[in-house]
């Protein structure tokens, strides 16, 4: 190998490393809005194992850091003889069957799921290397434990996949949207540390990707304060999956039929 080629290789490695810094790395940035029944909620153990985990697994398998995936989950458990809940201590959670069993919720449980956060690689490795993750996912339960607000969607999913992974995710995103029964999935390209600017000043993403929630990103208000059909997604977002009301009704009926228990002994209402 010539000296010139060696210099090019070294320079290329340095450029690739620097491109993964928090402020430089670009992502395919997705938001998924789902409206689900109790039986369809993705944190239900059986549903997670059979429908959701296999699709997410396809996404993070794109990363050479797959085995270093880390997961954080926030859940609450009702205190004995009380109407109050306390945070459930789950310990270390990774991306494996044992950990899935630890945090997913069985039927008739009083545990309440609030939020899941997945990093590939795990956040501690990102911090040490000063590199943004290859893949980041959050799944949030929009149903508050206390308030009785009207929800436009009850599961909010954020997905970020580094563009330098150079993988066509379109089919996987469609599959995930279907598995999560999302009524709308939107996408744009942004950096980890800040979202792209919106000339119409409707959408604002000043915070890092891991700080994306349903409150404050649209016209400075909570998305649930708007009629969902009246939210202006385009041109800021590209819609990659959408159901109209008629499609939603038809597909929801089929989806719920598919989720019916195999026997009467497996019936019962799932916990949120």
N, C-alpha and C positions, 0 to 999 in steps of 0.2 A: 504494500500500500504506500502511495506517495505521501510526502509531507503535506502537500496541499490538500489531499483527500482526508488525511488525519485531522487537519485544522478544520475542515468543513464538518467532519463528524462531531468533533468536540463542540463547535459552534452550534451545530444542530441540536445536540443534547442540552446545551445551556438554554437555548431558545425554547425548547420543549418544556424544560423545567420551569423557566420563568413564566411561560404561558399558563401554568397551573396555579399561579399566585391568586389569592382571593380577589384582587382588584382587576385581574386580567382575563380569567377563564370565562368562556362563554358557554351558555346552556340552552338546550331546548327546554323551555319553561312551560309546564302545563298546569292548568287548573281543571279539576273535575268536580261537577256539582251533581250529587246524587240525592234522590228522594226515595227512601227505603222503608219498608215495614220492619217490625221488630225481628221477624224471621230472616230478613235479608241482610241484616247488619254485618259488616265484614269481620268484626271482632268475635262473632260467634264461632266457637271452636270448629264445628263441623264445616261450616261455610268457608272459614279461612283456610283450612287444610285442603279442602277439595276444590275450591274455586279461585281464591284470591292468591294464596301463596305461590302456586305454580306459575302464575302470570308474572308476578313481581320477580320471581326467581329468574325468569327469562331476561328481565331487564338488567339485573345486577350481575348476571353471568357475563355480560359484555365487558365487565371490568376485570383487569388482572388482579384487582384487590378483593375479589369476591369473598375469599376466605377470611378477610379482615373486616367484614361487615359488622357494624354495631347497631343495636336497637335500644331505644328508650321508650318506655310506656308509662303513661300516667293513668292510674285507675283509683277508684275510691270504693271503700267498703263501709256498709252501714254499721254503726256502732250498736252494740247490744243494748236493748231497752231504750233506744234513742232514735230520734228522727234525723240525727246528724250523721255525716259521713266523715271518714278519715282517710288520708292517703294510704294506699296499699304499698308496702315495701316488697318489691319483686326481686331485688338483687340483680346480679349481672345477667344481661340478656344478649344473646348473639343470634345469628341467623342459622338456626338448626331446629330439628324436630323437638328436642327437649325444651328449648326456650319457647317455641310456639305453644307447647302444652302448658307452660308456666303462666303465660299472660292471657291467652284466649279464654273466652268466657263460656262456661257450660250452661245448659238450660236450667231455668229456675234459680239461677244464682242472683244474689243481691249485690254483686260487684258491679260498679258502673264504670264503663270505659270512657275516657276523655280524649286521649291523644296518643298517637304513635309517631315516632320519629326514627327514620332509618338513614344511616350514613355508610357509604362504601367509598373509601375505607372508613373505619370508626373515627369519630371526631378527635380523639386524642392523637391519632397518627397524623391527621390533617394539621393539627396545631403544631406538632413537632416539626413537620416538613414545610410548614407555611404554605400548604397547598389546599385548594378547595377540593371537595370530594368529586369522585367520578359520577356518583349517583346519590341523590337525596330525595327522600319521600316522607311526607307527613300525611296521616289520616286523622281527621279531627271529628269528634262527635259534637255537632252543633246544638244538640239538645241539652240545655242547661239543667243542672240538678235542682235548681230552685225556681227560676223564673218561668213564666208561662207565655213566652213570646211566640208569635206566629213565625214559623220557619218557612223560608222559600226553598230550602234544601236541608237535609239533616246530616249529611256526611260531606265533608269538604276535603278533597285530596289535592295535595301539591306535589308535583313531580318535576325534578330537574335532572337532566341527563347531559353530561358534558359533550359539546359538539365534537371535540377532538377524539372521541371514541370512534367516530366515523362509522356509525351503524344506522341503518334505516329502521326506525322504530315505529313506523306508521301502522303496521299490522298488529304489533303488540299493544300499542295505545288503543287501537280499536277494540281489541280483545279485552283489555282492562276496563275500558269504558262500558262494555257490555256486561262484564262480570260484576261491576259495581253499579250496574243499571243507571249510569249517569245520564241525566237529561241533557247535559251539555258538557263538552270538553273543548277547551280553547288552548291556544299555543302562541308563544312568541319567542324571540331570541333575546337574551339578556345576559349581563354579567352577574357574578355571584353577589357583588357588593351593592349593586343598584340596578333598577329596572330601566328600560328604555323610556324616553320622555314621550308624553302624550300631547300632541298639538292641541287636542280638544280639552285638555286638562281635566279629564274625567278620572283616569286611572293614575294612581301615584304609588310608586314603589321605591321609597327612599332607603328602606332598610335592606339588610341582607336576605337572601332567599329563605333561610331558616326562620325568619321573623314574619313570614307571610301567613296572615290569618284573614278571616272574612270581614273583620272590622277595620274600617279606615282606608281601604285600598280604592274605593270607588266614591268619588265626590266627597271624600273625607268622612263618610258615614258607614254604618254597618250595612252590608249587602241585604240583610233581612228587612231593612226598612224600606226597600224598593219592591215593586212588583217585578218578579224575575223576568217576565216577558218584555218588560220595558227597559231593562238594563242595556245600555249601548256598548256592546262588545266590539263590534267592528267600527273603525278600521284598526284599532289598537291590537286586537286579537285576531288570530286566524282560527275559525271554527273548524275543528277536525272531526267532531262527532256531535250529532244533535238528534233529538227526538222531538217531533211535534206532538201535540196533545193526543191525537188519534193513535199514533204509533206507540206512545208511552202507555196508553190504556191497554192496547192489545198485547204489547210485549210484557207489560207488568203482569198481566194475567197468566201468560205462559211461564214467566220467570217464577212466579209464586207457586204454580203447579209443579214445576221442576223441584222446588224446595220442600214439597210436602214430605213428611216423615214416611219411612218405609212401613212402619207398623204403628198401631195405636199406642204401643208402649213407649214410643219415642216422641209422642206428642207433648205439647206444652208450649208456653210462651217464653221466648228467649229474653234474657235481660239485656238492657241497653248497656 
